[in-house]
Amino acid sequence: MVLPSIKKSPVKKIIFSVIFLICLTIQVLPVIRSGINSGDGISFWGPNGHDGIWHLSLINHINNPLSIKIPIFSGVYLKNYHPFFDIIIAFLSKITYIPASFWLFQIFPLISASLFIYLSFLLGATLTGKFSGGLLLMVLNSINNSFGWIVSFFRSGSFEGESLFWAMQAPSNQLNPPFALSILLLTVLILILSKHPVILSKIHQTVIFLILILLPVIKIYSAIPAFCLCLIYCLKNRRYLLKLAVNILISILLFIRFNPSSHSLLVFKPFWFINSLIESPERLFIPRLASIRYGFESNGNQILPLLFIYLLGTLIFIVGNFAWRVLAVFDYLKNKSWLNLGIFLCSLLLILIPTLYIQAGTSWNTIQFLYYSLFFLNIPLTHFLIKNSKTWLIIIIAASLVPPLIGSLPQFLGNPAPAYIPAAELEALSFLASQKTGTVLTFPYDKFLRSKFSQTPLPLYAYETTAYVSAYSKHFTYLEDEMNLANSGYDWQTRRLNSLSFFKRQDVYRDRGFLVNNQIDYIYLVGGQRKFADLNIDNLYLTKIFDNQETLIYRVQR
């Protein structure tokens, strides 16, 4: 199929440029302001105060990409995690001498979003044969949202609610950098396969080989739709089946290298997301429906009514999350191409997994499988709307994408930020970064501490359990970011208890043994944690090396 050209028409160039810039702005706005030192400190908007900090911590501690020690759990190697994105940023930071923070929050989002938006245009134009098809897929991949804003509007008059039905939507792509990189590569994969449905050149085969090798260690959730799509392609073109088998084998070996026990992270828990969607006040919350379900469950003879409740909940879950994407089914009814078959089979599988499984540690993590089905179904939705000349429907859909932007984007535009590292604490972290490499003991995160702050921004130590000390001091910490440790299956609870026991200061000899046995080199206390600073310095062999009334740092003598 011939790709419609925008080079011959000045009007098309202008239209493309305007829409491209709008999509790019929406994609990078949630992340690009974070991580910048304003003089008052470093501010973070949205989940960047946790997720972005985790990536920065890992990036700053990668020296050997095949042997990575986890920075937030000293003395232990990284496991059950897909680190390739972090490896790339660490490498780029080293060769360019540009700080990893700038790569993470500013440069990478601009590059990945620009490429993703442009490739979305190429894919949409290729599949529909029309310039408008490229523009539409570009918009859907950048802006498409859930129906959560409708619920929020009728409940509170606001347009918020992007993840009210659980799943993150397109405007938040760049908030999850490995996800952003994975959908970029998936777009390249689909573009190659769609443009070459029968024969692949050696170059294209090599590109596909690399994509399939890397996706499992960039974002494991993305590997399932990628291999599923390629399998359907190879069943149609059997000459590539052996190469796919070899590709899968190599991918598995590389994945196991970083994820030796990842199978144990999935827990069979059918309808957990559907039940929590109905029961949680933070989600859709239909207490009447939840009460009916409880009643049927307590009566073992009510199987059919209970099944109806689950099917109704699943329907609400799908329609709420997928919104206009449910119209993509009409494209499948009319277009039975191998690509459409592949997209729908992949999407069904990606819906089924979180319907049946949750993740040990952080139950909601498996919702990330659904992110890829949301991305996939934008493609047949575009094809259906363009090929069937549904101009009136395109206008309605486009108009419906504006309110959720009004509801969600202001949280990334406002001041002050939700979280920050104060300038005084940055001074302490910079000082610590200048010291000899070692292990830092921090006070365990207290989830009740944030209630003591009456206004934002919250200092990161009160905001959430994060990896900010290891990220900005570039030292390993004994225990930080309990959330990510739980996701990867580490026994963080024992270390938390040991840390709390140390700060109770009940037995100085046991406490000295704790410091020595765990090879603690520094003790870091900030804000209200300084009340634990009356340690027995002489018997614990501590030396105060930094104190600016906000942060206190001790060195542990050997």
SEVOZA-939889 format. One record per residue (C-alpha): residue number from 1; x, y, z. Coordinates in steps of 0.25 Angstrom, whole numbers, plus 5000, padded with zeros to 4 digits. Example, Ala and Ser with C-alpha at 12.3 -4.5 7.8 and 13.67 -1.06 7.14 Angstrom:
2
site num 1 | u 5049 | v 4982 | w 5031
site num 2 | u 5055 | v 4996 | w 5029
***
This chain:
558
site num 1 | u 5000 | v 5000 | w 5000
site num 2 | u 5005 | v 5014 | w 4996
site num 3 | u 5008 | v 5023 | w 5008
site num 4 | u 5001 | v 5037 | w 5006
site num 5 | u 5011 | v 5047 | w 5004
site num 6 | u 5011 | v 5060 | w 5012
site num 7 | u 5022 | v 5066 | w 5004
site num 8 | u 5014 | v 5071 | w 4993
site num 9 | u 5004 | v 5079 | w 5000
site num 10 | u 5007 | v 5091 | w 5009
site num 11 | u 4993 | v 5090 | w 5015
site num 12 | u 4996 | v 5076 | w 5020
site num 13 | u 5010 | v 5080 | w 5025
site num 14 | u 5003 | v 5090 | w 5034
site num 15 | u 4992 | v 5081 | w 5039
site num 16 | u 5002 | v 5070 | w 5042
site num 17 | u 5011 | v 5080 | w 5049
site num 18 | u 5000 | v 5086 | w 5058
site num 19 | u 4994 | v 5072 | w 5062
site num 20 | u 5008 | v 5066 | w 5064
site num 21 | u 5012 | v 5078 | w 5073
site num 22 | u 4999 | v 5076 | w 5081
site num 23 | u 5001 | v 5061 | w 5083
site num 24 | u 5016 | v 5063 | w 5087
site num 25 | u 5012 | v 5074 | w 5097
site num 26 | u 5001 | v 5065 | w 5103
site num 27 | u 5011 | v 5053 | w 5103
site num 28 | u 5023 | v 5060 | w 5110
site num 29 | u 5015 | v 5070 | w 5119
site num 30 | u 5013 | v 5060 | w 5131
site num 31 | u 5028 | v 5057 | w 5132
site num 32 | u 5037 | v 5068 | w 5126
site num 33 | u 5036 | v 5078 | w 5138
site num 34 | u 5041 | v 5068 | w 5148
site num 35 | u 5055 | v 5066 | w 5153
site num 36 | u 5059 | v 5080 | w 5151
site num 37 | u 5066 | v 5088 | w 5162
site num 38 | u 5059 | v 5101 | w 5163
site num 39 | u 5068 | v 5107 | w 5174
site num 40 | u 5058 | v 5103 | w 5185
site num 41 | u 5060 | v 5089 | w 5182
site num 42 | u 5056 | v 5078 | w 5172
site num 43 | u 5041 | v 5076 | w 5169
site num 44 | u 5033 | v 5064 | w 5164
site num 45 | u 5020 | v 5064 | w 5158
site num 46 | u 5010 | v 5051 | w 5158
site num 47 | u 5017 | v 5038 | w 5160
site num 48 | u 5030 | v 5043 | w 5156
site num 49 | u 5032 | v 5045 | w 5171
site num 50 | u 5033 | v 5030 | w 5172
site num 51 | u 5034 | v 5023 | w 5159
site num 52 | u 5044 | v 5033 | w 5153
site num 53 | u 5052 | v 5033 | w 5165
site num 54 | u 5053 | v 5018 | w 5165
site num 55 | u 5058 | v 5018 | w 5150
site num 56 | u 5068 | v 5029 | w 5154
site num 57 | u 5074 | v 5021 | w 5166
site num 58 | u 5076 | v 5008 | w 5157
site num 59 | u 5082 | v 5016 | w 5146
site num 60 | u 5092 | v 5023 | w 5155
site num 61 | u 5097 | v 5009 | w 5160
site num 62 | u 5098 | v 5002 | w 5147
site num 63 | u 5113 | v 4999 | w 5144
site num 64 | u 5112 | v 4984 | w 5138
site num 65 | u 5099 | v 4982 | w 5131
site num 66 | u 5100 | v 4967 | w 5133
site num 67 | u 5102 | v 4968 | w 5148
site num 68 | u 5094 | v 4979 | w 5155
site num 69 | u 5093 | v 4981 | w 5169
site num 70 | u 5080 | v 4986 | w 5174
site num 71 | u 5083 | v 5000 | w 5180
site num 72 | u 5071 | v 5000 | w 5190
site num 73 | u 5075 | v 4987 | w 5197
site num 74 | u 5090 | v 4987 | w 5199
site num 75 | u 5098 | v 4974 | w 5196
site num 76 | u 5087 | v 4968 | w 5188
site num 77 | u 5087 | v 4966 | w 5172
site num 78 | u 5075 | v 4971 | w 5164
site num 79 | u 5065 | v 4961 | w 5161
site num 80 | u 5051 | v 4959 | w 5155
site num 81 | u 5052 | v 4972 | w 5148
site num 82 | u 5053 | v 4977 | w 5133
site num 83 | u 5065 | v 4987 | w 5133
site num 84 | u 5068 | v 4989 | w 5119
site num 85 | u 5063 | v 5003 | w 5118
site num 86 | u 5071 | v 5007 | w 5131
site num 87 | u 5083 | v 5001 | w 5124
site num 88 | u 5081 | v 5009 | w 5112
site num 89 | u 5080 | v 5022 | w 5120
site num 90 | u 5092 | v 5019 | w 5128
site num 91 | u 5100 | v 5017 | w 5116
site num 92 | u 5095 | v 5029 | w 5109
site num 93 | u 5098 | v 5037 | w 5122
site num 94 | u 5112 | v 5032 | w 5123
site num 95 | u 5116 | v 5034 | w 5108
site num 96 | u 5110 | v 5048 | w 5107
site num 97 | u 5113 | v 5053 | w 5121
site num 98 | u 5099 | v 5058 | w 5122
site num 99 | u 5093 | v 5055 | w 5136
site num 100 | u 5084 | v 5043 | w 5136
site num 101 | u 5073 | v 5051 | w 5142
site num 102 | u 5073 | v 5060 | w 5130
site num 103 | u 5072 | v 5048 | w 5121
site num 104 | u 5061 | v 5042 | w 5129
site num 105 | u 5052 | v 5053 | w 5131
site num 106 | u 5054 | v 5062 | w 5119
site num 107 | u 5062 | v 5056 | w 5107
site num 108 | u 5057 | v 5042 | w 5106
site num 109 | u 5042 | v 5046 | w 5107
site num 110 | u 5044 | v 5056 | w 5096
site num 111 | u 5051 | v 5046 | w 5087
site num 112 | u 5042 | v 5034 | w 5090
site num 113 | u 5029 | v 5042 | w 5089
site num 114 | u 5034 | v 5049 | w 5076
site num 115 | u 5037 | v 5036 | w 5069
site num 116 | u 5025 | v 5029 | w 5075
site num 117 | u 5015 | v 5040 | w 5069
site num 118 | u 5022 | v 5040 | w 5056
site num 119 | u 5022 | v 5025 | w 5054
site num 120 | u 5008 | v 5025 | w 5058
site num 121 | u 5005 | v 5034 | w 5047
site num 122 | u 5012 | v 5025 | w 5037
site num 123 | u 5005 | v 5012 | w 5042
site num 124 | u 4991 | v 5019 | w 5042
site num 125 | u 4994 | v 5024 | w 5028
site num 126 | u 4999 | v 5011 | w 5023
site num 127 | u 4988 | v 5003 | w 5028
site num 128 | u 4977 | v 5012 | w 5023
site num 129 | u 4984 | v 5018 | w 5011
site num 130 | u 4980 | v 5032 | w 5015
site num 131 | u 4987 | v 5044 | w 5021
site num 132 | u 4975 | v 5045 | w 5031
site num 133 | u 4977 | v 5031 | w 5036
site num 134 | u 4991 | v 5035 | w 5040
site num 135 | u 4986 | v 5047 | w 5047
site num 136 | u 4975 | v 5039 | w 5054
site num 137 | u 4984 | v 5028 | w 5059
site num 138 | u 4994 | v 5039 | w 5064
site num 139 | u 4984 | v 5045 | w 5072
site num 140 | u 4978 | v 5033 | w 5078
site num 141 | u 4991 | v 5027 | w 5082
site num 142 | u 4995 | v 5040 | w 5089
site num 143 | u 4981 | v 5045 | w 5095
site num 144 | u 4971 | v 5034 | w 5095
site num 145 | u 4965 | v 5032 | w 5109
site num 146 | u 4955 | v 5024 | w 5117
site num 147 | u 4941 | v 5027 | w 5121
site num 148 | u 4945 | v 5030 | w 5135
site num 149 | u 4943 | v 5045 | w 5133
site num 150 | u 4928 | v 5043 | w 5130
site num 151 | u 4926 | v 5037 | w 5144
site num 152 | u 4934 | v 5048 | w 5151
site num 153 | u 4926 | v 5058 | w 5144
site num 154 | u 4913 | v 5053 | w 5149
site num 155 | u 4918 | v 5050 | w 5163
site num 156 | u 4926 | v 5063 | w 5165
site num 157 | u 4926 | v 5072 | w 5153
site num 158 | u 4941 | v 5070 | w 5150
site num 159 | u 4947 | v 5063 | w 5137
site num 160 | u 4957 | v 5055 | w 5145
site num 161 | u 4957 | v 5039 | w 5145
site num 162 | u 4967 | v 5035 | w 5135
site num 163 | u 4970 | v 5022 | w 5143
site num 164 | u 4956 | v 5021 | w 5150
site num 165 | u 4954 | v 5008 | w 5143
site num 166 | u 4968 | v 5004 | w 5147
site num 167 | u 4977 | v 5005 | w 5134
site num 168 | u 4986 | v 5017 | w 5131
site num 169 | u 4983 | v 5023 | w 5118
site num 170 | u 4990 | v 5029 | w 5106
site num 171 | u 4993 | v 5043 | w 5111
site num 172 | u 5001 | v 5036 | w 5122
site num 173 | u 5010 | v 5028 | w 5113
site num 174 | u 5023 | v 5035 | w 5117
site num 175 | u 5021 | v 5034 | w 5132
site num 176 | u 5025 | v 5019 | w 5130
site num 177 | u 5038 | v 5020 | w 5122
site num 178 | u 5040 | v 5005 | w 5119
site num 179 | u 5025 | v 5005 | w 5115
site num 180 | u 5028 | v 5017 | w 5105
site num 181 | u 5040 | v 5010 | w 5099
site num 182 | u 5033 | v 4996 | w 5098
site num 183 | u 5021 | v 5002 | w 5090
site num 184 | u 5031 | v 5010 | w 5081
site num 185 | u 5037 | v 4997 | w 5078
site num 186 | u 5024 | v 4990 | w 5076
site num 187 | u 5019 | v 5001 | w 5066
site num 188 | u 5032 | v 4998 | w 5058
site num 189 | u 5029 | v 4983 | w 5058
site num 190 | u 5015 | v 4985 | w 5054
site num 191 | u 5019 | v 4995 | w 5043
site num 192 | u 5029 | v 4985 | w 5037
site num 193 | u 5019 | v 4973 | w 5038
site num 194 | u 5008 | v 4981 | w 5032
site num 195 | u 5016 | v 4987 | w 5020
site num 196 | u 5023 | v 4973 | w 5017
site num 197 | u 5012 | v 4963 | w 5019
site num 198 | u 5019 | v 4952 | w 5011
site num 199 | u 5034 | v 4954 | w 5010
site num 200 | u 5043 | v 4961 | w 5020
site num 201 | u 5057 | v 4966 | w 5016
site num 202 | u 5069 | v 4962 | w 5023
site num 203 | u 5069 | v 4976 | w 5030
site num 204 | u 5055 | v 4975 | w 5034
site num 205 | u 5057 | v 4961 | w 5040
site num 206 | u 5069 | v 4966 | w 5048
site num 207 | u 5061 | v 4978 | w 5053
site num 208 | u 5050 | v 4968 | w 5057
site num 209 | u 5060 | v 4959 | w 5064
site num 210 | u 5066 | v 4970 | w 5072
site num 211 | u 5052 | v 4975 | w 5076
site num 212 | u 5047 | v 4962 | w 5081
site num 213 | u 5060 | v 4959 | w 5088
site num 214 | u 5059 | v 4973 | w 5096
site num 215 | u 5044 | v 4974 | w 5099
site num 216 | u 5044 | v 4964 | w 5110
site num 217 | u 5056 | v 4971 | w 5117
site num 218 | u 5050 | v 4985 | w 5114
site num 219 | u 5035 | v 4982 | w 5119
site num 220 | u 5032 | v 4967 | w 5120
site num 221 | u 5017 | v 4970 | w 5118
site num 222 | u 5020 | v 4975 | w 5104
site num 223 | u 5027 | v 4962 | w 5100
site num 224 | u 5013 | v 4954 | w 5100
site num 225 | u 5006 | v 4962 | w 5089
site num 226 | u 5019 | v 4963 | w 5081
site num 227 | u 5022 | v 4948 | w 5081
site num 228 | u 5007 | v 4945 | w 5079
site num 229 | u 5006 | v 4955 | w 5067
site num 230 | u 5019 | v 4949 | w 5061
site num 231 | u 5014 | v 4935 | w 5063
site num 232 | u 5001 | v 4938 | w 5055
site num 233 | u 5010 | v 4944 | w 5044
site num 234 | u 5019 | v 4932 | w 5044
site num 235 | u 5007 | v 4922 | w 5043
site num 236 | u 5003 | v 4930 | w 5030
site num 237 | u 5018 | v 4930 | w 5025
site num 238 | u 5024 | v 4917 | w 5031
site num 239 | u 5037 | v 4920 | w 5025
site num 240 | u 5040 | v 4928 | w 5038
site num 241 | u 5035 | v 4918 | w 5048
site num 242 | u 5049 | v 4913 | w 5051
site num 243 | u 5055 | v 4927 | w 5053
site num 244 | u 5043 | v 4930 | w 5062
site num 245 | u 5046 | v 4918 | w 5071
site num 246 | u 5061 | v 4922 | w 5072
site num 247 | u 5057 | v 4936 | w 5075
site num 248 | u 5048 | v 4931 | w 5086
site num 249 | u 5058 | v 4922 | w 5092
site num 250 | u 5069 | v 4933 | w 5093
site num 251 | u 5059 | v 4943 | w 5098
site num 252 | u 5055 | v 4933 | w 5109
site num 253 | u 5070 | v 4931 | w 5113
site num 254 | u 5072 | v 4946 | w 5114
site num 255 | u 5059 | v 4948 | w 5122
site num 256 | u 5063 | v 4937 | w 5132
site num 257 | u 5077 | v 4944 | w 5134
site num 258 | u 5070 | v 4956 | w 5140
site num 259 | u 5057 | v 4949 | w 5145
site num 260 | u 5061 | v 4935 | w 5151
site num 261 | u 5048 | v 4934 | w 5159
site num 262 | u 5038 | v 4943 | w 5152
site num 263 | u 5027 | v 4932 | w 5151
site num 264 | u 5025 | v 4932 | w 5166
site num 265 | u 5021 | v 4947 | w 5165
site num 266 | u 5007 | v 4943 | w 5158
site num 267 | u 4996 | v 4939 | w 5168
site num 268 | u 4983 | v 4933 | w 5162
site num 269 | u 4972 | v 4942 | w 5167
site num 270 | u 4960 | v 4943 | w 5157
site num 271 | u 4953 | v 4956 | w 5156
site num 272 | u 4961 | v 4963 | w 5166
site num 273 | u 4961 | v 4976 | w 5158
site num 274 | u 4946 | v 4975 | w 5155
site num 275 | u 4943 | v 4973 | w 5170
site num 276 | u 4952 | v 4984 | w 5174
site num 277 | u 4946 | v 4993 | w 5163
site num 278 | u 4933 | v 4991 | w 5169
site num 279 | u 4937 | v 4992 | w 5184
site num 280 | u 4948 | v 5002 | w 5185
site num 281 | u 4943 | v 5017 | w 5187
site num 282 | u 4956 | v 5021 | w 5179
site num 283 | u 4950 | v 5014 | w 5167
site num 284 | u 4936 | v 5013 | w 5161
site num 285 | u 4930 | v 5008 | w 5175
site num 286 | u 4916 | v 5002 | w 5173
site num 287 | u 4914 | v 4997 | w 5188
site num 288 | u 4900 | v 4992 | w 5184
site num 289 | u 4906 | v 4983 | w 5174
site num 290 | u 4917 | v 4979 | w 5183
site num 291 | u 4906 | v 4975 | w 5194
site num 292 | u 4898 | v 4967 | w 5184
site num 293 | u 4911 | v 4959 | w 5180
site num 294 | u 4914 | v 4957 | w 5195
site num 295 | u 4901 | v 4951 | w 5197
site num 296 | u 4902 | v 4941 | w 5185
site num 297 | u 4915 | v 4937 | w 5190
site num 298 | u 4911 | v 4934 | w 5204
site num 299 | u 4900 | v 4925 | w 5198
site num 300 | u 4907 | v 4913 | w 5190
site num 301 | u 4895 | v 4910 | w 5182
site num 302 | u 4894 | v 4924 | w 5175
site num 303 | u 4904 | v 4920 | w 5164
site num 304 | u 4897 | v 4926 | w 5152
site num 305 | u 4893 | v 4939 | w 5158
site num 306 | u 4908 | v 4941 | w 5163
site num 307 | u 4913 | v 4938 | w 5149
site num 308 | u 4903 | v 4949 | w 5144
site num 309 | u 4909 | v 4958 | w 5154
site num 310 | u 4923 | v 4955 | w 5150
site num 311 | u 4920 | v 4956 | w 5135
site num 312 | u 4913 | v 4970 | w 5137
site num 313 | u 4925 | v 4975 | w 5145
site num 314 | u 4935 | v 4970 | w 5134
site num 315 | u 4926 | v 4977 | w 5124
site num 316 | u 4927 | v 4990 | w 5132
site num 317 | u 4942 | v 4988 | w 5134
site num 318 | u 4944 | v 4986 | w 5119
site num 319 | u 4935 | v 4997 | w 5114
site num 320 | u 4940 | v 5007 | w 5124
site num 321 | u 4955 | v 5005 | w 5121
site num 322 | u 4954 | v 5003 | w 5106
site num 323 | u 4944 | v 5014 | w 5104
site num 324 | u 4943 | v 5017 | w 5089
site num 325 | u 4952 | v 5005 | w 5086
site num 326 | u 4941 | v 4995 | w 5087
site num 327 | u 4936 | v 5000 | w 5073
site num 328 | u 4949 | v 4993 | w 5068
site num 329 | u 4941 | v 4980 | w 5068
site num 330 | u 4933 | v 4985 | w 5056
site num 331 | u 4946 | v 4986 | w 5048
site num 332 | u 4949 | v 4972 | w 5051
site num 333 | u 4935 | v 4967 | w 5046
site num 334 | u 4938 | v 4974 | w 5033
site num 335 | u 4953 | v 4972 | w 5032
site num 336 | u 4958 | v 4958 | w 5034
site num 337 | u 4973 | v 4961 | w 5031
site num 338 | u 4984 | v 4953 | w 5038
site num 339 | u 4988 | v 4966 | w 5045
site num 340 | u 4974 | v 4969 | w 5050
site num 341 | u 4973 | v 4954 | w 5055
site num 342 | u 4986 | v 4956 | w 5062
site num 343 | u 4982 | v 4969 | w 5069
site num 344 | u 4969 | v 4964 | w 5074
site num 345 | u 4975 | v 4950 | w 5079
site num 346 | u 4986 | v 4958 | w 5086
site num 347 | u 4976 | v 4968 | w 5092
site num 348 | u 4967 | v 4957 | w 5097
site num 349 | u 4979 | v 4950 | w 5104
site num 350 | u 4984 | v 4963 | w 5110
site num 351 | u 4970 | v 4965 | w 5116
site num 352 | u 4969 | v 4951 | w 5121
site num 353 | u 4982 | v 4951 | w 5129
site num 354 | u 4979 | v 4962 | w 5139
site num 355 | u 4965 | v 4957 | w 5139
site num 356 | u 4970 | v 4944 | w 5145
site num 357 | u 4984 | v 4948 | w 5152
site num 358 | u 4990 | v 4958 | w 5161
site num 359 | u 5004 | v 4961 | w 5165
site num 360 | u 5010 | v 4957 | w 5178
site num 361 | u 5014 | v 4969 | w 5186
site num 362 | u 5007 | v 4979 | w 5178
site num 363 | u 4993 | v 4973 | w 5174
site num 364 | u 4990 | v 4984 | w 5163
site num 365 | u 5003 | v 4982 | w 5155
site num 366 | u 4997 | v 4972 | w 5145
site num 367 | u 4988 | v 4983 | w 5140
site num 368 | u 5000 | v 4987 | w 5131
site num 369 | u 4996 | v 4975 | w 5122
site num 370 | u 4983 | v 4983 | w 5119
site num 371 | u 4991 | v 4995 | w 5115
site num 372 | u 4996 | v 4988 | w 5102
site num 373 | u 4982 | v 4984 | w 5098
site num 374 | u 4978 | v 4999 | w 5099
site num 375 | u 4990 | v 5002 | w 5090
site num 376 | u 4987 | v 4991 | w 5080
site num 377 | u 4972 | v 4994 | w 5079
site num 378 | u 4974 | v 5008 | w 5074
site num 379 | u 4979 | v 5002 | w 5061
site num 380 | u 4966 | v 4995 | w 5057
site num 381 | u 4958 | v 5006 | w 5062
site num 382 | u 4966 | v 5016 | w 5053
site num 383 | u 4964 | v 5006 | w 5041
site num 384 | u 4949 | v 5005 | w 5044
site num 385 | u 4946 | v 5020 | w 5045
site num 386 | u 4954 | v 5024 | w 5033
site num 387 | u 4951 | v 5012 | w 5023
site num 388 | u 4936 | v 5014 | w 5027
site num 389 | u 4936 | v 5029 | w 5026
site num 390 | u 4931 | v 5031 | w 5040
site num 391 | u 4934 | v 5046 | w 5040
site num 392 | u 4923 | v 5050 | w 5049
site num 393 | u 4927 | v 5039 | w 5059
site num 394 | u 4942 | v 5044 | w 5058
site num 395 | u 4937 | v 5058 | w 5062
site num 396 | u 4930 | v 5052 | w 5074
site num 397 | u 4941 | v 5044 | w 5079
site num 398 | u 4951 | v 5055 | w 5077
site num 399 | u 4942 | v 5064 | w 5085
site num 400 | u 4941 | v 5054 | w 5096
site num 401 | u 4956 | v 5054 | w 5097
site num 402 | u 4957 | v 5068 | w 5102
site num 403 | u 4950 | v 5067 | w 5115
site num 404 | u 4959 | v 5057 | w 5122
site num 405 | u 4971 | v 5065 | w 5117
site num 406 | u 4965 | v 5077 | w 5125
site num 407 | u 4963 | v 5068 | w 5137
site num 408 | u 4977 | v 5061 | w 5137
site num 409 | u 4987 | v 5071 | w 5131
site num 410 | u 4986 | v 5082 | w 5141
site num 411 | u 4992 | v 5074 | w 5152
site num 412 | u 5005 | v 5074 | w 5144
site num 413 | u 5004 | v 5089 | w 5141
site num 414 | u 5001 | v 5095 | w 5155
site num 415 | u 5010 | v 5100 | w 5165
site num 416 | u 5015 | v 5096 | w 5175
site num 417 | u 5018 | v 5081 | w 5171
site num 418 | u 5013 | v 5070 | w 5180
site num 419 | u 5027 | v 5066 | w 5185
site num 420 | u 5041 | v 5071 | w 5185
site num 421 | u 5055 | v 5070 | w 5191
site num 422 | u 5057 | v 5083 | w 5199
site num 423 | u 5070 | v 5090 | w 5195
site num 424 | u 5075 | v 5088 | w 5209
site num 425 | u 5074 | v 5073 | w 5208
site num 426 | u 5080 | v 5073 | w 5194
site num 427 | u 5092 | v 5080 | w 5200
site num 428 | u 5093 | v 5067 | w 5209
site num 429 | u 5091 | v 5058 | w 5198
site num 430 | u 5102 | v 5065 | w 5190
site num 431 | u 5111 | v 5064 | w 5202
site num 432 | u 5108 | v 5049 | w 5203
site num 433 | u 5111 | v 5047 | w 5188
site num 434 | u 5125 | v 5052 | w 5190
site num 435 | u 5128 | v 5042 | w 5201
site num 436 | u 5134 | v 5029 | w 5199
site num 437 | u 5124 | v 5018 | w 5194
site num 438 | u 5117 | v 5011 | w 5204
site num 439 | u 5104 | v 5006 | w 5210
site num 440 | u 5094 | v 5016 | w 5216
site num 441 | u 5084 | v 5013 | w 5227
site num 442 | u 5071 | v 5022 | w 5226
site num 443 | u 5060 | v 5022 | w 5235
site num 444 | u 5048 | v 5013 | w 5229
site num 445 | u 5037 | v 5020 | w 5222
site num 446 | u 5026 | v 5025 | w 5231
site num 447 | u 5012 | v 5025 | w 5224
site num 448 | u 5006 | v 5034 | w 5235
site num 449 | u 5016 | v 5045 | w 5234
site num 450 | u 5010 | v 5052 | w 5222
site num 451 | u 4998 | v 5055 | w 5230
site num 452 | u 5006 | v 5065 | w 5238
site num 453 | u 5009 | v 5074 | w 5226
site num 454 | u 4997 | v 5084 | w 5223
site num 455 | u 5002 | v 5088 | w 5209
site num 456 | u 5010 | v 5083 | w 5197
site num 457 | u 5020 | v 5081 | w 5193
site num 458 | u 5023 | v 5069 | w 5202
site num 459 | u 5038 | v 5065 | w 5204
site num 460 | u 5040 | v 5052 | w 5198
site num 461 | u 5043 | v 5045 | w 5211
site num 462 | u 5029 | v 5048 | w 5215
site num 463 | u 5022 | v 5047 | w 5201
site num 464 | u 5024 | v 5032 | w 5198
site num 465 | u 5034 | v 5020 | w 5200
site num 466 | u 5044 | v 5024 | w 5190
site num 467 | u 5058 | v 5022 | w 5186
site num 468 | u 5063 | v 5036 | w 5186
site num 469 | u 5075 | v 5035 | w 5196
site num 470 | u 5081 | v 5024 | w 5187
site num 471 | u 5077 | v 5032 | w 5174
site num 472 | u 5084 | v 5045 | w 5178
site num 473 | u 5095 | v 5041 | w 5188
site num 474 | u 5099 | v 5029 | w 5178
site num 475 | u 5101 | v 5021 | w 5190
site num 476 | u 5094 | v 5007 | w 5193
site num 477 | u 5084 | v 5008 | w 5204
site num 478 | u 5080 | v 4997 | w 5214
site num 479 | u 5065 | v 4998 | w 5211
site num 480 | u 5058 | v 5008 | w 5202
site num 481 | u 5046 | v 5008 | w 5193
site num 482 | u 5038 | v 4996 | w 5200
site num 483 | u 5028 | v 4996 | w 5188
site num 484 | u 5038 | v 4992 | w 5177
site num 485 | u 5045 | v 4982 | w 5187
site num 486 | u 5031 | v 4976 | w 5189
site num 487 | u 5029 | v 4975 | w 5174
site num 488 | u 5041 | v 4968 | w 5171
site num 489 | u 5040 | v 4958 | w 5183
site num 490 | u 5050 | v 4963 | w 5193
site num 491 | u 5049 | v 4960 | w 5208
site num 492 | u 5048 | v 4975 | w 5211
site num 493 | u 5040 | v 4973 | w 5224
site num 494 | u 5051 | v 4967 | w 5232
site num 495 | u 5060 | v 4978 | w 5229
site num 496 | u 5050 | v 4988 | w 5232
site num 497 | u 5048 | v 4981 | w 5246
site num 498 | u 5063 | v 4981 | w 5248
site num 499 | u 5064 | v 4996 | w 5245
site num 500 | u 5053 | v 5000 | w 5254
site num 501 | u 5059 | v 4992 | w 5265
site num 502 | u 5072 | v 4999 | w 5263
site num 503 | u 5066 | v 5013 | w 5264
site num 504 | u 5059 | v 5008 | w 5277
site num 505 | u 5073 | v 5009 | w 5284
site num 506 | u 5070 | v 4998 | w 5294
site num 507 | u 5083 | v 4990 | w 5293
site num 508 | u 5096 | v 4998 | w 5289
site num 509 | u 5104 | v 4985 | w 5287
site num 510 | u 5093 | v 4978 | w 5278
site num 511 | u 5092 | v 4991 | w 5271
site num 512 | u 5107 | v 4992 | w 5268
site num 513 | u 5106 | v 4977 | w 5263
site num 514 | u 5095 | v 4981 | w 5254
site num 515 | u 5103 | v 4992 | w 5248
site num 516 | u 5116 | v 4983 | w 5246
site num 517 | u 5108 | v 4971 | w 5241
site num 518 | u 5101 | v 4979 | w 5230
site num 519 | u 5113 | v 4987 | w 5226
site num 520 | u 5106 | v 5000 | w 5229
site num 521 | u 5115 | v 5012 | w 5226
site num 522 | u 5106 | v 5024 | w 5228
site num 523 | u 5093 | v 5027 | w 5236
site num 524 | u 5084 | v 5037 | w 5229
site num 525 | u 5074 | v 5045 | w 5237
site num 526 | u 5065 | v 5056 | w 5232
site num 527 | u 5054 | v 5065 | w 5237
site num 528 | u 5046 | v 5059 | w 5249
site num 529 | u 5055 | v 5047 | w 5248
site num 530 | u 5066 | v 5055 | w 5255
site num 531 | u 5059 | v 5052 | w 5268
site num 532 | u 5066 | v 5038 | w 5267
site num 533 | u 5079 | v 5045 | w 5266
site num 534 | u 5083 | v 5043 | w 5281
site num 535 | u 5090 | v 5031 | w 5278
site num 536 | u 5101 | v 5026 | w 5287
site num 537 | u 5112 | v 5031 | w 5278
site num 538 | u 5124 | v 5026 | w 5286
site num 539 | u 5119 | v 5011 | w 5287
site num 540 | u 5114 | v 5011 | w 5273
site num 541 | u 5127 | v 5017 | w 5268
site num 542 | u 5120 | v 5028 | w 5260
site num 543 | u 5125 | v 5041 | w 5255
site num 544 | u 5116 | v 5053 | w 5251
site num 545 | u 5120 | v 5057 | w 5237
site num 546 | u 5109 | v 5066 | w 5233
site num 547 | u 5098 | v 5075 | w 5240
site num 548 | u 5091 | v 5086 | w 5234
site num 549 | u 5079 | v 5086 | w 5244
site num 550 | u 5071 | v 5079 | w 5233
site num 551 | u 5079 | v 5067 | w 5231
site num 552 | u 5089 | v 5059 | w 5239
site num 553 | u 5099 | v 5049 | w 5234
site num 554 | u 5108 | v 5040 | w 5243
site num 555 | u 5119 | v 5031 | w 5238
site num 556 | u 5121 | v 5018 | w 5244
site num 557 | u 5135 | v 5015 | w 5248
site num 558 | u 5141 | v 5001 | w 5246
***
